[in-house]
Each structure stands twice: as structure tokens, then as C-alpha cells.
Amino acid sequence: MKSKHILGIVLLVIIAVFMTACTTSIADVKIQDNVGKKVTVSGTVEGSLKLGEISGYTLKDDSGSIFISSNNLPDDGTKKTIRGLLEKNLIGYYVETK
């Protein structure tokens, strides 16, 4: 019985380490080498936008902010972890989730 509990705890620790390693700060994601690659970022939603075909929101963490292009617009203040394709245009970096 103890071995099952120990195995369960070890598995939870491995999952927690993996999830932490996969999430990168917004400032670290926003580099040219990551453009066109899948990235994962976490932060707090600030300001949603819906303008015709363009919709999304700003995601902010302690290191900065990035626009998330998405049809789903969460409420401001919501904590989110997003995985999507990092893109860059004349305005700057954004994550495409569509």
C-alpha cells in the first residue's frame, strides 16, 4: 500500500516539474527564434478585443504582456495558460490560438 502512495507522489512531482518547465515567461517567449513555434505562456487576462474578424485579449505576467489571438474571450482578471503559435507582425508579437 505504501508503494502505491509513494508512486503516486513521485508521479505528481514529475507532472508538476513538467508543467513548470513547459510554461515560459512572456518576455522569454517574445524572441525571434520562437516565431513560428508552439509556445506556452501563463498570465492574467487584461482587456479583450472584438473588432470584426480580429478578436483576442492581452495576457500579462510579471515579465510583460502579449496579445492572444482567440475567438474565446475570457473575463478580465482570469488566470490562463495558453498554448499556441508565436507570430510577429509590424505591431509586435502575438500568440495565435485559432
Secondary structure, 3 states (H helix, E strand, C coil): CHHHHHHHHHHHHHHHHHHHHHCECHHHHCCHHHCCCEEEEEEEEEEEEEECCEEEEEEEECCEEEEEECCCCCCCCCEEEEEEEEEECCCCEEEECC
